Amino acid sequence: MNWGKKNILLTGGAGFLGSHVNEELLSRGAKEENIMIPRFENCDLREKENCKEAVKEKDIVIHLAANVGGIGYNQKYPADLFYDNIVMNTHLMEEARKEDVGKYVSLGTVCAYPNYTPVPFKEEDLWNGYPEETNAPYGLAKKMQLVQSKTYREQYGFNSIFLIPVNLYGPRDNFDPERSHVVPALIKKIYAAKQEGKSHITAWGTGKPTREFFYVGDAARGIAEATEKYDKSEPVNLGSGEEISIKALVELLKELMNFKGGIKWDTSKLDGQPRRKLDVSKAKKEFGFEAEVSFEEGLRKTIDWYLENKDRLGL
C-alpha cells in the first residue's frame, strides 16, 4: 500500500490509541496533511451529516472513535455507551459505503465476547453467548459493526474489516479515575499512596480474574498491518496472547513502582469477566502480526510516561 497517496479518515485519532495509530501511519509514509482527524467539538459523529462530510474523498477510514470507559463507567452510563457507539458506528460505515471508500477498518472490543468464553477466546466463539453484564451494552454496540461489515460486503462488495483488540495500555492512556481502565487506575493509586505515605492501596474486586494486556504501540502496528494486508469481514483478534491475574498485576506494579505497602480488596466492587485471553493465531496467519513488547517493558514505559507528564497534564 502506498500510504503517501491515500486520503485517510482516522476517527479518534487524537485519543489514546488513535494518536499511536497516527504516528504509525506517518512512519509508513502517510502524509500528515492527508490524515483527517475529526474532533468531537466540531464533528460529532453521532450525527449522520457529520459522518457524510467526514468520509468525502477518503480512500481509507480507520474508525477508532468510541465512548468507552472502565467497569465503573460502564455501570454508570450503560445507555449512553450503547446509543453513542451504535449510532456513530452505523452512520459512519453507511456514509463510507455510499462514498465508495476503498477500505474501512472498524474496531470491536474483547467485551463483545460471551462471559464464559472458553480460554483462549477464538473468533468463532464470538456469538456463543451473552457478554459479561457490566460491559454488555458497549460490547454489543461494537459487535454490530461486524454484522454491518459482513452484510455490506455481501450485498455491496464493500471492503470492510473488523478487528478485536484486547485490553490496551501504554503511554497517553486515560488516567481519569472515572473513565480509566485497570492499568492506569492502579498506577495512579500506587503513586498517590507513595506520595501520601499510605500503608496500603485499595483495589477493586477479589483480584482473581485474569486479563490479557496489549501494548498500545503493538496495537497500532497491528491495525496498520491489517489495513494493508487483510481484506475479509471475518473478525480477527489482536493481542499479546499472555494472561495475568489482577492480583499478580497489582503485585508487579508495586514492584516496578517500589511501593512497599499492602493491598486491600474491595469485594463490594464487581470483578467483571472471569478470564480474558485471546487466541491470536489468526492475526499471524492472515497478515503476519505478532506482539513485540513484553508486558513488563510496556508497564515500565507506561509508568515512565505517567511520571513525566502527570503534572503538566494534571494527572
Contacts in CASP RR format, 6 or more apart in sequence:
PFRMAT RR
TARGET T0000
AUTHOR 0000-0000-0000
METHOD contacts of the structure
MODEL  1
MNWGKKNILLTGGAGFLGSHVNEELLSRGAKEENIMIPRFENCDLREKEN
CKEAVKEKDIVIHLAANVGGIGYNQKYPADLFYDNIVMNTHLMEEARKED
VGKYVSLGTVCAYPNYTPVPFKEEDLWNGYPEETNAPYGLAKKMQLVQSK
TYREQYGFNSIFLIPVNLYGPRDNFDPERSHVVPALIKKIYAAKQEGKSH
ITAWGTGKPTREFFYVGDAARGIAEATEKYDKSEPVNLGSGEEISIKALV
ELLKELMNFKGGIKWDTSKLDGQPRRKLDVSKAKKEFGFEAEVSFEEGLR
KTIDWYLENKDRLGL
1 227 0 8 1.000
1 228 0 8 1.000
3 25 0 8 1.000
3 28 0 8 1.000
3 29 0 8 1.000
3 30 0 8 1.000
3 31 0 8 1.000
4 29 0 8 1.000
4 30 0 8 1.000
4 31 0 8 1.000
4 34 0 8 1.000
5 59 0 8 1.000
6 30 0 8 1.000
6 34 0 8 1.000
6 59 0 8 1.000
6 60 0 8 1.000
7 34 0 8 1.000
7 36 0 8 1.000
7 57 0 8 1.000
7 58 0 8 1.000
7 59 0 8 1.000
7 60 0 8 1.000
8 25 0 8 1.000
8 30 0 8 1.000
8 34 0 8 1.000
8 35 0 8 1.000
8 36 0 8 1.000
8 58 0 8 1.000
8 59 0 8 1.000
8 60 0 8 1.000
8 61 0 8 1.000
8 62 0 8 1.000
9 36 0 8 1.000
9 38 0 8 1.000
9 54 0 8 1.000
9 55 0 8 1.000
9 58 0 8 1.000
9 60 0 8 1.000
9 61 0 8 1.000
9 62 0 8 1.000
9 63 0 8 1.000
9 96 0 8 1.000
10 18 0 8 1.000
10 21 0 8 1.000
10 22 0 8 1.000
10 25 0 8 1.000
10 35 0 8 1.000
10 36 0 8 1.000
10 37 0 8 1.000
10 62 0 8 1.000
10 64 0 8 1.000
11 37 0 8 1.000
11 38 0 8 1.000
11 45 0 8 1.000
11 54 0 8 1.000
11 61 0 8 1.000
11 62 0 8 1.000
11 63 0 8 1.000
11 64 0 8 1.000
11 65 0 8 1.000
11 92 0 8 1.000
12 18 0 8 1.000
12 37 0 8 1.000
12 38 0 8 1.000
12 64 0 8 1.000
12 65 0 8 1.000
12 66 0 8 1.000
13 19 0 8 1.000
13 21 0 8 1.000
13 22 0 8 1.000
13 37 0 8 1.000
13 64 0 8 1.000
13 65 0 8 1.000
14 37 0 8 1.000
14 39 0 8 1.000
15 64 0 8 1.000
15 172 0 8 1.000
16 168 0 8 1.000
16 170 0 8 1.000
16 172 0 8 1.000
16 173 0 8 1.000
16 174 0 8 1.000
16 216 0 8 1.000
17 64 0 8 1.000
17 165 0 8 1.000
17 168 0 8 1.000
17 216 0 8 1.000
17 219 0 8 1.000
17 220 0 8 1.000
18 64 0 8 1.000
18 220 0 8 1.000
19 172 0 8 1.000
20 172 0 8 1.000
20 216 0 8 1.000
20 217 0 8 1.000
20 219 0 8 1.000
20 220 0 8 1.000
21 62 0 8 1.000
21 64 0 8 1.000
21 220 0 8 1.000
21 223 0 8 1.000
21 224 0 8 1.000
22 35 0 8 1.000
22 37 0 8 1.000
23 220 0 8 1.000
24 217 0 8 1.000
24 220 0 8 1.000
24 221 0 8 1.000
24 223 0 8 1.000
24 224 0 8 1.000
25 35 0 8 1.000
25 224 0 8 1.000
26 32 0 8 1.000
26 35 0 8 1.000
28 224 0 8 1.000
36 54 0 8 1.000
36 58 0 8 1.000
38 45 0 8 1.000
38 50 0 8 1.000
38 54 0 8 1.000
38 65 0 8 1.000
43 50 0 8 1.000
43 53 0 8 1.000
43 54 0 8 1.000
44 50 0 8 1.000
45 51 0 8 1.000
45 54 0 8 1.000
45 65 0 8 1.000
45 88 0 8 1.000
45 91 0 8 1.000
45 92 0 8 1.000
46 84 0 8 1.000
46 87 0 8 1.000
46 88 0 8 1.000
46 91 0 8 1.000
47 91 0 8 1.000
48 91 0 8 1.000
48 95 0 8 1.000
51 88 0 8 1.000
51 91 0 8 1.000
51 92 0 8 1.000
51 94 0 8 1.000
51 95 0 8 1.000
51 96 0 8 1.000
52 95 0 8 1.000
52 98 0 8 1.000
52 99 0 8 1.000
54 92 0 8 1.000
54 95 0 8 1.000
55 61 0 8 1.000
55 92 0 8 1.000
55 95 0 8 1.000
55 96 0 8 1.000
55 99 0 8 1.000
55 101 0 8 1.000
56 99 0 8 1.000
57 99 0 8 1.000
58 96 0 8 1.000
58 99 0 8 1.000
58 101 0 8 1.000
59 101 0 8 1.000
59 102 0 8 1.000
59 103 0 8 1.000
60 101 0 8 1.000
60 102 0 8 1.000
60 103 0 8 1.000
60 104 0 8 1.000
60 105 0 8 1.000
60 227 0 8 1.000
61 92 0 8 1.000
61 96 0 8 1.000
61 101 0 8 1.000
61 103 0 8 1.000
61 104 0 8 1.000
61 105 0 8 1.000
62 105 0 8 1.000
62 223 0 8 1.000
62 227 0 8 1.000
63 89 0 8 1.000
63 92 0 8 1.000
63 93 0 8 1.000
63 104 0 8 1.000
63 105 0 8 1.000
63 106 0 8 1.000
63 107 0 8 1.000
63 145 0 8 1.000
64 107 0 8 1.000
65 88 0 8 1.000
66 85 0 8 1.000
66 88 0 8 1.000
66 107 0 8 1.000
66 142 0 8 1.000
67 77 0 8 1.000
67 80 0 8 1.000
67 81 0 8 1.000
67 84 0 8 1.000
67 85 0 8 1.000
67 138 0 8 1.000
68 81 0 8 1.000
68 109 0 8 1.000
68 138 0 8 1.000
68 179 0 8 1.000
69 138 0 8 1.000
69 174 0 8 1.000
69 179 0 8 1.000
69 180 0 8 1.000
69 181 0 8 1.000
70 179 0 8 1.000
70 180 0 8 1.000
70 181 0 8 1.000
70 182 0 8 1.000
71 134 0 8 1.000
71 135 0 8 1.000
71 204 0 8 1.000
71 269 0 8 1.000
71 270 0 8 1.000
71 272 0 8 1.000
72 134 0 8 1.000
72 178 0 8 1.000
73 81 0 8 1.000
73 178 0 8 1.000
73 179 0 8 1.000
74 81 0 8 1.000
74 134 0 8 1.000
74 135 0 8 1.000
74 137 0 8 1.000
74 138 0 8 1.000
75 134 0 8 1.000
75 270 0 8 1.000
76 178 0 8 1.000
78 136 0 8 1.000
78 137 0 8 1.000
78 138 0 8 1.000
79 137 0 8 1.000
81 137 0 8 1.000
81 138 0 8 1.000
81 141 0 8 1.000
82 137 0 8 1.000
82 138 0 8 1.000
82 140 0 8 1.000
82 141 0 8 1.000
83 141 0 8 1.000
85 138 0 8 1.000
85 141 0 8 1.000
85 142 0 8 1.000
86 141 0 8 1.000
86 144 0 8 1.000
89 106 0 8 1.000
89 141 0 8 1.000
89 142 0 8 1.000
89 144 0 8 1.000
89 145 0 8 1.000
89 148 0 8 1.000
90 144 0 8 1.000
90 148 0 8 1.000
93 104 0 8 1.000
93 106 0 8 1.000
93 145 0 8 1.000
93 148 0 8 1.000
93 149 0 8 1.000
93 152 0 8 1.000
93 160 0 8 1.000
94 148 0 8 1.000
96 104 0 8 1.000
96 158 0 8 1.000
97 104 0 8 1.000
97 152 0 8 1.000
97 156 0 8 1.000
97 158 0 8 1.000
102 159 0 8 1.000
103 159 0 8 1.000
103 160 0 8 1.000
103 161 0 8 1.000
103 227 0 8 1.000
103 231 0 8 1.000
104 149 0 8 1.000
104 158 0 8 1.000
104 159 0 8 1.000
104 160 0 8 1.000
104 161 0 8 1.000
105 160 0 8 1.000
105 161 0 8 1.000
105 163 0 8 1.000
105 223 0 8 1.000
105 226 0 8 1.000
105 227 0 8 1.000
106 145 0 8 1.000
106 146 0 8 1.000
106 149 0 8 1.000
106 160 0 8 1.000
106 161 0 8 1.000
106 162 0 8 1.000
106 163 0 8 1.000
107 142 0 8 1.000
107 162 0 8 1.000
107 163 0 8 1.000
107 164 0 8 1.000
107 165 0 8 1.000
107 223 0 8 1.000
108 139 0 8 1.000
108 142 0 8 1.000
108 143 0 8 1.000
108 145 0 8 1.000
108 146 0 8 1.000
108 162 0 8 1.000
108 163 0 8 1.000
108 164 0 8 1.000
108 165 0 8 1.000
108 235 0 8 1.000
109 135 0 8 1.000
109 138 0 8 1.000
109 139 0 8 1.000
109 142 0 8 1.000
109 143 0 8 1.000
109 164 0 8 1.000
109 165 0 8 1.000
110 121 0 8 1.000
110 164 0 8 1.000
110 165 0 8 1.000
110 166 0 8 1.000
110 167 0 8 1.000
110 212 0 8 1.000
110 276 0 8 1.000
110 278 0 8 1.000
111 131 0 8 1.000
111 132 0 8 1.000
111 135 0 8 1.000
111 136 0 8 1.000
111 138 0 8 1.000
111 139 0 8 1.000
111 142 0 8 1.000
111 273 0 8 1.000
112 126 0 8 1.000
112 131 0 8 1.000
112 139 0 8 1.000
112 140 0 8 1.000
112 142 0 8 1.000
112 143 0 8 1.000
112 164 0 8 1.000
113 121 0 8 1.000
113 125 0 8 1.000
113 126 0 8 1.000
113 131 0 8 1.000
113 164 0 8 1.000
113 273 0 8 1.000
113 276 0 8 1.000
114 125 0 8 1.000
114 126 0 8 1.000
114 128 0 8 1.000
114 129 0 8 1.000
114 130 0 8 1.000
114 131 0 8 1.000
115 129 0 8 1.000
115 130 0 8 1.000
115 131 0 8 1.000
115 132 0 8 1.000
115 133 0 8 1.000
115 273 0 8 1.000
115 274 0 8 1.000
116 274 0 8 1.000
117 125 0 8 1.000
117 128 0 8 1.000
118 125 0 8 1.000
119 243 0 8 1.000
119 275 0 8 1.000
119 276 0 8 1.000
119 277 0 8 1.000
120 241 0 8 1.000
120 277 0 8 1.000
120 278 0 8 1.000
120 279 0 8 1.000
120 280 0 8 1.000
121 237 0 8 1.000
121 276 0 8 1.000
121 277 0 8 1.000
121 278 0 8 1.000
121 279 0 8 1.000
122 237 0 8 1.000
122 279 0 8 1.000
123 164 0 8 1.000
123 234 0 8 1.000
123 235 0 8 1.000
123 236 0 8 1.000
123 237 0 8 1.000
123 279 0 8 1.000
123 282 0 8 1.000
126 143 0 8 1.000
126 146 0 8 1.000
126 164 0 8 1.000
126 235 0 8 1.000
130 136 0 8 1.000
131 139 0 8 1.000
131 140 0 8 1.000
132 272 0 8 1.000
132 273 0 8 1.000
134 270 0 8 1.000
134 272 0 8 1.000
135 272 0 8 1.000
135 273 0 8 1.000
145 162 0 8 1.000
146 162 0 8 1.000
146 233 0 8 1.000
146 235 0 8 1.000
148 160 0 8 1.000
149 158 0 8 1.000
149 160 0 8 1.000
149 161 0 8 1.000
149 162 0 8 1.000
149 233 0 8 1.000
150 233 0 8 1.000
152 158 0 8 1.000
152 160 0 8 1.000
153 159 0 8 1.000
153 160 0 8 1.000
153 233 0 8 1.000
159 231 0 8 1.000
160 233 0 8 1.000
161 226 0 8 1.000
161 227 0 8 1.000
161 230 0 8 1.000
161 231 0 8 1.000
161 232 0 8 1.000
161 233 0 8 1.000
161 236 0 8 1.000
162 233 0 8 1.000
162 234 0 8 1.000
162 235 0 8 1.000
162 236 0 8 1.000
163 222 0 8 1.000
163 223 0 8 1.000
163 226 0 8 1.000
163 235 0 8 1.000
163 236 0 8 1.000
163 237 0 8 1.000
163 238 0 8 1.000
164 235 0 8 1.000
164 236 0 8 1.000
164 237 0 8 1.000
164 238 0 8 1.000
164 278 0 8 1.000
165 214 0 8 1.000
165 219 0 8 1.000
165 238 0 8 1.000
165 239 0 8 1.000
166 211 0 8 1.000
166 212 0 8 1.000
166 213 0 8 1.000
166 214 0 8 1.000
166 237 0 8 1.000
166 238 0 8 1.000
166 239 0 8 1.000
166 240 0 8 1.000
166 241 0 8 1.000
166 276 0 8 1.000
166 277 0 8 1.000
166 278 0 8 1.000
167 181 0 8 1.000
167 182 0 8 1.000
167 183 0 8 1.000
167 211 0 8 1.000
167 212 0 8 1.000
167 213 0 8 1.000
167 214 0 8 1.000
167 276 0 8 1.000
168 181 0 8 1.000
168 213 0 8 1.000
168 214 0 8 1.000
168 215 0 8 1.000
168 216 0 8 1.000
168 219 0 8 1.000
169 181 0 8 1.000
169 183 0 8 1.000
169 184 0 8 1.000
169 213 0 8 1.000
169 214 0 8 1.000
169 215 0 8 1.000
169 216 0 8 1.000
169 298 0 8 1.000
169 299 0 8 1.000
169 302 0 8 1.000
170 183 0 8 1.000
170 215 0 8 1.000
170 216 0 8 1.000
170 217 0 8 1.000
170 298 0 8 1.000
170 301 0 8 1.000
170 302 0 8 1.000
170 305 0 8 1.000
171 216 0 8 1.000
171 301 0 8 1.000
171 302 0 8 1.000
171 304 0 8 1.000
171 305 0 8 1.000
172 216 0 8 1.000
172 305 0 8 1.000
173 180 0 8 1.000
173 181 0 8 1.000
173 183 0 8 1.000
173 184 0 8 1.000
173 216 0 8 1.000
173 302 0 8 1.000
174 180 0 8 1.000
174 181 0 8 1.000
174 184 0 8 1.000
175 184 0 8 1.000
175 185 0 8 1.000
175 187 0 8 1.000
175 188 0 8 1.000
175 306 0 8 1.000
175 310 0 8 1.000
175 315 0 8 1.000
177 185 0 8 1.000
177 188 0 8 1.000
180 188 0 8 1.000
182 211 0 8 1.000
182 246 0 8 1.000
182 249 0 8 1.000
183 213 0 8 1.000
183 249 0 8 1.000
183 253 0 8 1.000
183 299 0 8 1.000
183 302 0 8 1.000
184 302 0 8 1.000
184 306 0 8 1.000
186 201 0 8 1.000
186 203 0 8 1.000
186 249 0 8 1.000
186 250 0 8 1.000
186 253 0 8 1.000
187 253 0 8 1.000
187 257 0 8 1.000
187 302 0 8 1.000
187 303 0 8 1.000
187 306 0 8 1.000
188 306 0 8 1.000
188 315 0 8 1.000
189 201 0 8 1.000
189 202 0 8 1.000
189 203 0 8 1.000
190 201 0 8 1.000
190 253 0 8 1.000
190 254 0 8 1.000
190 257 0 8 1.000
190 259 0 8 1.000
191 257 0 8 1.000
191 306 0 8 1.000
191 307 0 8 1.000
191 310 0 8 1.000
192 198 0 8 1.000
193 200 0 8 1.000
193 201 0 8 1.000
193 259 0 8 1.000
193 261 0 8 1.000
194 257 0 8 1.000
194 258 0 8 1.000
194 259 0 8 1.000
198 261 0 8 1.000
199 261 0 8 1.000
199 262 0 8 1.000
200 261 0 8 1.000
200 262 0 8 1.000
200 263 0 8 1.000
200 264 0 8 1.000
201 250 0 8 1.000
201 259 0 8 1.000
201 261 0 8 1.000
201 262 0 8 1.000
201 263 0 8 1.000
201 264 0 8 1.000
202 263 0 8 1.000
202 264 0 8 1.000
202 265 0 8 1.000
202 266 0 8 1.000
203 246 0 8 1.000
203 250 0 8 1.000
203 263 0 8 1.000
203 264 0 8 1.000
203 265 0 8 1.000
203 266 0 8 1.000
204 265 0 8 1.000
204 266 0 8 1.000
204 269 0 8 1.000
204 270 0 8 1.000
204 271 0 8 1.000
205 246 0 8 1.000
205 265 0 8 1.000
205 266 0 8 1.000
205 267 0 8 1.000
205 268 0 8 1.000
205 269 0 8 1.000
205 270 0 8 1.000
205 271 0 8 1.000
206 265 0 8 1.000
206 267 0 8 1.000
206 271 0 8 1.000
207 245 0 8 1.000
207 246 0 8 1.000
207 247 0 8 1.000
207 250 0 8 1.000
207 265 0 8 1.000
207 271 0 8 1.000
208 245 0 8 1.000
208 246 0 8 1.000
208 247 0 8 1.000
208 271 0 8 1.000
208 274 0 8 1.000
209 245 0 8 1.000
209 246 0 8 1.000
209 271 0 8 1.000
209 272 0 8 1.000
209 273 0 8 1.000
209 274 0 8 1.000
209 275 0 8 1.000
209 276 0 8 1.000
210 243 0 8 1.000
210 244 0 8 1.000
210 245 0 8 1.000
210 246 0 8 1.000
210 274 0 8 1.000
210 275 0 8 1.000
210 276 0 8 1.000
210 277 0 8 1.000
211 243 0 8 1.000
211 244 0 8 1.000
211 246 0 8 1.000
211 249 0 8 1.000
211 276 0 8 1.000
212 239 0 8 1.000
212 240 0 8 1.000
212 241 0 8 1.000
212 242 0 8 1.000
212 243 0 8 1.000
212 244 0 8 1.000
212 276 0 8 1.000
212 277 0 8 1.000
212 278 0 8 1.000
213 240 0 8 1.000
213 242 0 8 1.000
213 244 0 8 1.000
213 249 0 8 1.000
213 295 0 8 1.000
214 238 0 8 1.000
214 239 0 8 1.000
214 240 0 8 1.000
214 291 0 8 1.000
215 240 0 8 1.000
215 291 0 8 1.000
215 293 0 8 1.000
215 295 0 8 1.000
215 297 0 8 1.000
215 298 0 8 1.000
215 301 0 8 1.000
217 293 0 8 1.000
218 239 0 8 1.000
218 240 0 8 1.000
218 291 0 8 1.000
218 292 0 8 1.000
218 293 0 8 1.000
219 238 0 8 1.000
219 239 0 8 1.000
221 289 0 8 1.000
221 292 0 8 1.000
222 238 0 8 1.000
222 283 0 8 1.000
222 287 0 8 1.000
222 289 0 8 1.000
223 238 0 8 1.000
225 287 0 8 1.000
225 288 0 8 1.000
225 289 0 8 1.000
226 236 0 8 1.000
226 238 0 8 1.000
226 283 0 8 1.000
226 286 0 8 1.000
226 287 0 8 1.000
226 289 0 8 1.000
228 287 0 8 1.000
229 286 0 8 1.000
229 287 0 8 1.000
229 288 0 8 1.000
230 236 0 8 1.000
230 286 0 8 1.000
230 287 0 8 1.000
232 286 0 8 1.000
236 282 0 8 1.000
236 283 0 8 1.000
236 286 0 8 1.000
236 287 0 8 1.000
237 278 0 8 1.000
237 279 0 8 1.000
237 280 0 8 1.000
237 282 0 8 1.000
237 283 0 8 1.000
238 278 0 8 1.000
238 280 0 8 1.000
238 283 0 8 1.000
238 289 0 8 1.000
239 278 0 8 1.000
239 280 0 8 1.000
239 283 0 8 1.000
239 291 0 8 1.000
240 280 0 8 1.000
240 291 0 8 1.000
240 295 0 8 1.000
241 277 0 8 1.000
241 278 0 8 1.000
241 279 0 8 1.000
241 280 0 8 1.000
241 291 0 8 1.000
242 277 0 8 1.000
242 295 0 8 1.000
243 275 0 8 1.000
243 276 0 8 1.000
243 277 0 8 1.000
244 252 0 8 1.000
244 295 0 8 1.000
246 271 0 8 1.000
247 263 0 8 1.000
250 263 0 8 1.000
251 263 0 8 1.000
252 296 0 8 1.000
252 299 0 8 1.000
253 259 0 8 1.000
253 299 0 8 1.000
253 303 0 8 1.000
254 260 0 8 1.000
254 261 0 8 1.000
254 262 0 8 1.000
254 263 0 8 1.000
256 296 0 8 1.000
256 299 0 8 1.000
256 300 0 8 1.000
256 303 0 8 1.000
257 303 0 8 1.000
280 290 0 8 1.000
280 291 0 8 1.000
283 289 0 8 1.000
283 290 0 8 1.000
284 290 0 8 1.000
293 301 0 8 1.000
306 315 0 8 1.000
309 315 0 8 1.000
END
